[in-house]
Each structure stands twice: as C-alpha cells, then as structure tokens.
Amino acid sequence: MRLTFLGTGTSQGIPVIGSKHPVCLSADSKDKRMRTSAYLEIDGKSLVFDTGPDFRAQMLNNNIDKLDAVLFTHEHKDHTAGFDDIRPFNFMQKRDMPVYCSARVAKALKNDYAYVFEANKYPGAPGAVIHEIENKPFEIDGVDITPIEVMHMKMPVFGFRIKDLTYITDAKSIGDKEMNKIKGSKVLVLNCLRVEEHYSHFNLQEALDLVEKLQPKRAYFTHISHLLGFHEEVSKQLPPNIQLAYDGLQIEI
C-alpha cells in the first residue's frame, strides 16, 4: 500500500496570494503546498481523497493516469473544486467515476456540478456515480474502508481507515467512539494547521497530543498553513515518529 501526498496545504495553499509572510516567500520546495489531497494505491486499486482546486496539477505533477474512485471528506471548496477534472479519467477508462461521500456532500456536488448529473447532459461533461456512505464500514472493489467521523467545528467530516492507515483532515475534535476506530493504526495522517489555536482545526500542540494518545508507529501532519512555520525548522522540533508531510511525498504502509 502506497500513499502519495498530492497536496498538504490549507484552504489558500502556500504561498498565499499577495502574502509577504517569510514562509510564503520561501525558496524551499517543501514550503510550497497545494490544497490537501492524497492518492492511495492498494491491492491494484487507486483511490483519491478529495479533488481540491489543484487536482489537475496534482495529477500531472505525479504522473497519475489511473483512478478507480474518489472519496470525499466533506464539501468545502478546497476539497471539491477540482471535481470537473475527473473528465480525463472518464475518457481514458471509458466509464463514469465512482464517488463515495455522505448524503450531505452528495447534495452539494449535485448542486455545484448539476451538469455532471443531468439526464441529458452536454457531450463531454464529466461522468460520476455517487455512492452515499454512512458512518459504517463499506468496500470499494474489495478494499475495506471504515469511515471515521470527526468534527470540523460543528460540521461532521469523514476521515477514513484503510488497513493500517488512518487519514484525517479538517478535524478539531474526535469523539471516543471514533477514536477507538483509529487505535492500532500504524500510520496516522492528521491535520495540523498552525501553532496558535484555531476554531475548526487542530493546532500543533493538539495534533501532537493526539498522536501521543493514539501511539501510531508513524504520523504525518497535513493541511498545513504558512503560520505553522518553515518546513525544515518545524521538522527539527518534532518527535522521531512524526513528520510534516509535503507535496509529492510517498510513503509505503
């Protein structure tokens, strides 16, 4: 099982347009972050978590030419705005794209991308088939997936556990029942926005505390703001089993 971090930035990405913050001006490629997404290869299948505004560039940058399904965590635009760019996969694979998401996310997609789901749609429009999921296990072509409901302020967001990997983004709190689903994961991917506290995302200390509580073998922080600091400087302060993810990082699980 291989995970590729396609994007590890927050909703504005890094650099932020017009920002003169030192991290936004950094020449280090690891400080350049597209919107958060990841690509998982498992048992011959290829899945992507979210299709944000940078989805097209992420597919090109990572030479991805196969995609079996899309899993959406939630409907915010930094996680859905690249949905139209599933089209090349429709054409290459000659089928509609299977999409897995909550009923709430399905409603948002059908509203924002009505042309994708019309009965008599425009020729060349993307094709997608939505599979609505609830907070209970499901499978995609034999790959078992367990949703993990986390809270993004007051919004329920799905993280996902697949074998020894748990992938969570846009979380501020996780209930005890959902925490139990994560326990035993060898690899935990977790959002970590900045040093200061935030109303809807884990900050650095909260993310560190959660890793300490769950004790995965390895943890990778994602959905990172420029306000967290320079990649290299922050990395030196982290425990040995925790890393800041960066765009293009590949890990084997």
C-alpha positions as CSV (number, residue, x, y, z in Angstrom):
1,M,0.0,0.0,0.0
2,R,1.4,3.4,-1.1
3,L,0.2,6.8,-0.2
4,T,1.2,9.9,-2.2
5,F,0.6,13.3,-0.6
6,L,-0.7,15.3,-3.6
7,G,-1.3,18.5,-1.5
8,T,-0.6,19.3,2.1
9,G,-1.6,23.0,2.4
10,T,-4.6,24.7,3.9
11,S,-7.5,26.2,2.0
12,Q,-5.5,29.1,0.4
13,G,-2.4,27.0,-0.3
14,I,1.1,28.2,0.2
15,P,2.2,30.7,-0.9
16,V,-1.0,32.7,-0.2
17,I,-1.8,35.1,-2.9
18,G,-0.3,38.5,-2.2
19,S,1.3,37.4,1.1
20,K,4.7,38.7,2.1
21,H,5.0,36.2,5.0
22,P,8.5,34.7,5.1
23,V,7.1,31.1,4.6
24,C,5.2,32.3,1.6
25,L,8.4,33.8,0.2
26,S,10.5,30.6,1.0
27,A,12.6,29.1,-1.8
28,D,12.3,25.6,-0.2
29,S,10.0,23.4,-2.4
30,K,8.7,21.8,0.8
31,D,7.2,25.1,1.8
32,K,5.1,25.2,-1.4
33,R,1.8,23.5,-0.6
34,M,-1.2,22.8,-2.8
35,R,-4.6,22.2,-1.3
36,T,-4.9,19.0,0.7
37,S,-5.4,15.7,-1.1
38,A,-3.8,12.2,-1.2
39,Y,-3.6,9.3,-3.6
40,L,-3.7,5.7,-2.3
41,E,-2.6,2.6,-4.3
42,I,-3.8,-0.6,-2.7
43,D,-4.4,-4.1,-4.0
44,G,-4.3,-2.9,-7.6
45,K,-6.8,-0.1,-6.9
46,S,-6.2,3.6,-7.0
47,L,-8.2,5.9,-4.8
48,V,-8.0,9.7,-4.2
49,F,-9.1,11.6,-1.1
50,D,-10.7,14.8,-2.3
51,T,-10.5,16.8,-5.5
52,G,-9.5,20.3,-4.5
53,P,-8.8,23.3,-6.7
54,D,-5.3,21.9,-7.5
55,F,-6.5,18.5,-8.6
56,R,-5.5,18.8,-12.3
57,A,-2.0,20.0,-11.4
58,Q,-1.6,17.3,-8.8
59,M,-2.5,14.5,-11.3
60,L,0.0,15.9,-13.8
61,N,2.8,16.5,-11.2
62,N,2.6,12.9,-10.0
63,N,2.1,11.3,-13.5
64,I,-1.2,9.7,-12.4
65,D,-3.1,8.1,-15.2
66,K,-5.3,5.7,-13.3
67,L,-8.1,6.4,-10.8
68,D,-10.7,3.9,-9.6
69,A,-12.7,6.0,-7.2
70,V,-12.9,9.3,-5.3
71,L,-13.6,9.6,-1.6
72,F,-14.7,12.9,-0.3
73,T,-14.1,14.0,3.3
74,H,-16.5,17.0,3.1
75,E,-17.9,19.6,0.7
76,H,-15.7,22.7,1.3
77,K,-14.4,24.0,-1.9
78,D,-10.7,23.4,-1.0
79,H,-11.7,19.7,-1.1
80,T,-14.1,19.6,-4.1
81,A,-13.4,22.5,-6.5
82,G,-11.4,20.3,-8.9
83,F,-14.2,17.7,-9.4
84,D,-14.6,18.6,-13.1
85,D,-11.1,17.3,-13.8
86,I,-12.2,13.7,-13.4
87,R,-13.0,14.0,-17.1
88,P,-9.7,12.7,-18.5
89,F,-10.2,9.6,-16.4
90,N,-13.7,9.2,-17.7
91,F,-12.3,9.3,-21.3
92,M,-9.3,7.0,-20.6
93,Q,-11.2,4.5,-18.5
94,K,-14.4,4.7,-20.5
95,R,-16.7,4.8,-17.5
96,D,-18.2,7.1,-15.0
97,M,-16.2,7.8,-11.9
98,P,-17.4,6.1,-8.7
99,V,-17.7,8.7,-5.9
100,Y,-18.1,7.9,-2.2
101,C,-19.4,10.5,0.1
102,S,-22.0,11.4,2.7
103,A,-25.5,12.4,1.7
104,R,-24.7,16.0,2.6
105,V,-21.7,16.0,0.3
106,A,-23.7,14.3,-2.4
107,K,-26.3,17.1,-2.3
108,A,-23.5,19.8,-2.5
109,L,-21.9,18.1,-5.5
110,K,-25.2,17.8,-7.3
111,N,-25.9,21.4,-6.7
112,D,-22.4,22.7,-7.6
113,Y,-21.9,20.4,-10.6
114,A,-25.5,19.9,-11.8
115,Y,-24.3,19.4,-15.4
116,V,-22.5,16.2,-14.3
117,F,-25.7,14.6,-13.2
118,E,-28.2,15.7,-15.8
119,A,-30.2,13.0,-17.6
120,N,-29.4,14.6,-21.0
121,K,-26.1,16.2,-20.2
122,Y,-23.8,18.1,-22.5
123,P,-21.4,15.9,-24.6
124,G,-18.0,15.7,-23.0
125,A,-19.2,16.6,-19.5
126,P,-17.7,14.6,-16.7
127,G,-19.4,11.3,-15.6
128,A,-19.8,10.3,-12.0
129,V,-21.8,7.8,-10.0
130,I,-22.4,8.7,-6.4
131,H,-22.4,6.1,-3.7
132,E,-23.7,7.6,-0.5
133,I,-22.0,6.3,2.6
134,E,-22.9,6.5,6.3
135,N,-20.7,6.2,9.3
136,K,-20.2,2.4,8.9
137,P,-17.8,0.2,7.0
138,F,-18.1,-0.2,3.2
139,E,-15.9,-1.5,0.4
140,I,-14.7,-0.4,-2.9
141,D,-13.9,-3.3,-5.2
142,G,-12.8,-5.5,-2.3
143,V,-11.0,-2.7,-0.4
144,D,-12.5,-2.4,3.1
145,I,-12.9,1.1,4.3
146,T,-14.0,2.4,7.7
147,P,-15.3,6.0,7.9
148,I,-14.2,8.0,11.0
149,E,-16.5,10.9,11.8
150,V,-14.6,13.9,13.1
151,M,-15.8,17.4,13.9
152,H,-14.7,20.4,11.8
153,M,-16.1,23.0,14.3
154,K,-19.8,22.0,14.0
155,M,-19.5,20.2,10.7
156,P,-19.1,16.4,10.6
157,V,-16.3,15.4,8.3
158,F,-15.2,11.9,7.3
159,G,-11.8,10.6,7.8
160,F,-11.0,7.0,6.6
161,R,-9.2,4.0,7.9
162,I,-7.9,1.5,5.4
163,K,-6.0,-1.4,6.8
164,D,-3.1,0.2,8.9
165,L,-3.7,3.7,7.5
166,T,-5.9,6.3,9.0
167,Y,-6.4,9.6,7.0
168,I,-7.9,12.6,8.8
169,T,-8.2,16.2,7.6
170,D,-10.1,19.2,8.8
171,A,-10.6,18.0,12.4
172,K,-11.0,19.9,15.6
173,S,-12.3,17.2,17.8
174,I,-12.8,13.4,17.7
175,G,-15.2,11.5,19.9
176,D,-14.2,8.5,22.0
177,K,-16.1,6.0,19.8
178,E,-14.4,7.3,16.6
179,M,-11.0,7.4,18.4
180,N,-11.4,3.7,19.0
181,K,-11.6,3.1,15.3
182,I,-8.2,4.8,14.8
183,K,-6.3,2.8,17.6
184,G,-3.9,0.3,16.2
185,S,-3.2,2.2,13.0
186,K,0.5,2.0,12.0
187,V,0.3,5.3,10.1
188,L,-1.8,8.3,11.0
189,V,-2.3,11.2,8.7
190,L,-3.6,14.2,10.6
191,N,-4.4,17.9,10.0
192,C,-2.1,20.4,11.8
193,L,-2.9,24.0,10.8
194,R,-0.7,26.3,12.8
195,V,0.9,27.0,16.2
196,E,-1.9,29.2,17.5
197,E,-5.2,27.7,18.4
198,H,-7.9,27.6,15.7
199,Y,-11.6,27.3,15.9
200,S,-12.0,24.4,13.5
201,H,-8.6,22.7,13.0
202,F,-6.1,21.1,15.3
203,N,-3.1,23.3,16.0
204,L,0.4,21.9,16.5
205,Q,0.0,21.0,20.2
206,E,-3.4,19.4,19.8
207,A,-2.1,17.3,16.9
208,L,1.0,16.3,19.0
209,D,-1.3,15.4,21.9
210,L,-3.5,13.2,19.8
211,V,-0.6,11.3,18.3
212,E,0.8,10.8,21.8
213,K,-2.6,9.4,22.9
214,L,-3.1,7.1,19.8
215,Q,0.5,5.9,19.6
216,P,0.8,5.1,15.8
217,K,4.2,3.9,14.6
218,R,4.3,6.9,12.3
219,A,2.3,10.1,12.0
220,Y,2.3,12.7,9.2
221,F,0.8,16.2,9.5
222,T,-1.0,17.8,6.6
223,H,-3.5,20.6,5.9
224,I,-0.7,23.0,7.0
225,S,-0.8,26.8,7.0
226,H,2.2,29.1,6.4
227,L,1.6,30.1,10.1
228,L,3.0,26.8,11.2
229,G,6.4,27.9,10.1
230,F,9.2,26.8,7.8
231,H,9.1,23.1,7.0
232,E,12.7,22.4,7.9
233,E,12.5,24.4,11.2
234,V,9.3,22.8,12.4
235,S,10.5,19.3,11.4
236,K,13.5,19.6,13.7
237,Q,11.2,20.2,16.7
238,L,9.1,17.1,16.1
239,P,9.4,13.6,17.8
240,P,11.2,11.0,15.6
241,N,7.9,9.2,14.7
242,I,6.2,12.4,13.4
243,Q,6.9,14.2,10.2
244,L,5.4,17.1,8.3
245,A,4.1,15.8,5.1
246,Y,5.0,17.7,1.9
247,D,3.6,17.7,-1.6
248,G,4.9,14.7,-3.6
249,L,5.9,12.7,-0.5
250,Q,5.3,9.0,-1.0
251,I,5.2,6.5,1.9
252,E,4.8,2.7,2.0
253,I,2.5,1.2,4.5
